[in-house]
Amino acid sequence: MPLIEIGIRQLAAAGVTRVVVATGHEAARLEAFLADLSTRLGIAIEPARVEDWSRPNGFSVLAGAERIAGDYLLVMADHMFEAAILARLRSEGCPTRGVTLAIDHRVASPLVDPDDATWVRLRKEGLGEDTRIAAIGKTIAPYDAVDCGAFLATPELAFAIRAAIADGATGSLSDGMQRLADDGRAATTDVGEGWWLDVDDPRALAFAEAEAPTHIPWLKA
């Protein structure tokens, strides 16, 4: 089963009723698949094509955000999540937050690829349920947690990405996140013992095939 289908099924299990998918590479083929998937699952799936998909991932966020009014879950299409993680993230909205990122403190887990992970350093003040991000990126050190690839975003995220691009940044999602973090508007939610996985190489695929059915029960069928 394609990862994008697993992701959308898990979003639906978490209560999502409409999905916008940023498409780029082989967009026509993917969009045809998504149209069929929408019919099969009975959930609205809308493509948002990024013509120059070689640009950083913040441009994909911008393409999707243009089609969404208000807050939304932002999920990386090559990540897998227990539905409970996504359902909890949906409930994390707060006027003092521009974005909430799901993080995992299990940085030494064999499921985490240290060469590809995006790391998170937390503000040391106010630790607890409303811990904020101090820094985020693939090369920061020290760090406290790993970015799980799932966000509850407000319109502030797209605004921050555009502002970072205007200031000369490349346009990555992390550029926008760091801008919100600098303003104290980037919060976190800890997945605790929840299961998730970034599937982007053969090693991670093997983990997914071995472990996903335990954590996503309908995959056993």
N, C-alpha and C positions, 0 to 999 in steps of 0.2 A: 504494500500500500504506500503511495507517495506520502512523503512527510507533510506536504501542504494539506492533504486530506486529513491526516491524523491531527494536525494542528487545528483545523477548522472544526472537526468533530469535538475536540476537547473544549474549544471556545463555546460551542453550542451547549455542551454539557455544563459549562459554567454559567449559562444563562444568556449568552450573546445571541442576538437575533439578526444582526447584519454585519457582514465582514467586507472590508475594502482591502484588496490585495494590490500592492505595488508590483507591476510587471515590467520586464525589460528584455532580458535575454530570452530568445524564442517566445516572445510575448504572444503571438497568435496561437501557438500550440498550447501554451498554458491557459490562455483565456478561453479556448474551446473546452479544455478540461474543466475549468472552473464553472462554465455555464452548465455542463452536464452534472457536475457535483452539486450545484445549487438546486437543480431539479431533483436529484436523488435524495438530498438531505432535507429539502424543504426550508432552506435558509437563504436569505438574500446575500449574494456574493457579487461584488462590483469591482471590476479591474480599474486600476489607475495607472496608465502606462507612462513609464519614464523613458523618453526617447534615447537619452544618452545615459545608459545604465552603467557606463564605466566610471561615472562620478561617485563620490562618497555616499554612504547610506543615508545621510541627512536629506538628500534630495528625494529619496524614496519616501521618507517621512513627510516631506512637504507635499509631495504628490497625493498621498493619501489624506493628509489633513485638510487639503482643499475641498474634499468631498464630505467632510464630517463637521457637523455643528456641535460644539460643546466638547465634553471630555470623551476619551476613548481609551480602550486597551490597545497598546502597541506591542506586538509580539514578533520576534524573529521567526521567519518561516522554516528555518532549519533547526529549530529547537523543539523539544518535546517537554510537556508539563503534565503533572497530575492536575486534574480539573480543579481540585481544591485550592491549588496555588492561584489559579486564575480567578476563581470565585472570591477568594479573600482579597486579591488585589482590586477587584471591582468595587469593593466596599471601602477602600482607603481614601476616598475623596475628602478634601478638607480645604477651606478657603485660604489657609496659610501655605498651601503646597502648589507649586507650579507643575510638579511631576513627582510621581512616587515610583521608585525602582525596586523590583524584587531582587534581593541579594542573598548570598549564601556565605556563611562564615566558615564553611568546611573547605577551605582553600587547598588543603592537601588531599582532597578526595581523588581517587583514581579516575573518577568521571570528569574531572576538570583538566583541560589541556592547557598547561601553563604557557605554552608557546602561542596560543591563540586567544586566551582569556582577556576580557576587559576587567581591570581591577578597580576596586573602590576603596578610597580612604575616607573614614568617617570623622566628622567633627567630634572632638572629645567632650565638648560641653553638651549637656542635656541628653545624655545617653538614656535609652529606654524605648518607649513605644514610638517616639517621634524623632529618631536619630536622623540627622541630616548628612549630606555628602559634602566632604571638603574637596576631594579631587577624584577624577575618574579618567581612565585611559589604559592603554595596553602596556605602557612603559613606566607607569608611576611606581615609586617605592618610597617608603613602605606602604603596605596596603592592609586592609582589615577584612575584606570580603571580595567575592567575585560577583560580577554583574550576571544575572541569570537570563537576560534577554527578554524580560517582560516588564512593561511599564503601564502605569495609569497616567495618561498624559492629559493636560489641559491645553487650550490654545496657546498658552505661554511657551510651550516647547517649540512649536513652529516659529513663533516670533523670535525666540532666542537663537534658533538655527539661522534664520535670515539675518539677524543682527551680527552674529559671528561671521557669516560670509561677507557682510558689508565691511567688517573690520579686517578682512584679509584671511580668515580661516578657510580651510579646504571645504567645509560643509559636511563634516561627519556628524553623526548623532551625538558623539561624545563632545564635540565642540558646543553644541547647544546645551547639553547636560552640564558642562562645566560652567557655562555662563549662568545658568540657573543656580548651580551650586554656589558660585561666588556671591549671588544675591540672597543666599539662604533659603532658596525656594525649591531645592531638590531634596526630597525626603526618601526614606527607604522603608521596606517591609521585609522582615527576615523570613525566609521559607522554612526555617527550622529543620525538621526531618523530612520535609517534602522532597519528592523526586522530580528531577528535571535533567535534561541532557542536551548539549549542543552537538548535533550530528553533522560533522563536516569533514570526516576522513574515515578510512576503513576501520581504524581502531574504535572510533566512537560508534560506527555502524554496528560493529560486533557487540558492543555493550548494549546498544538499543535492541537488537534482535534477541539478546539473552534476557534483558531485564524489563523491557517495556511491558510485556503482557502481565507481569506481576503488579505493575502500578497503573496500568490502563486496562482494566479487566475485559472490556469488550473486544480487545485485540485477540483474546483467546478463542473467540468464536470462529 
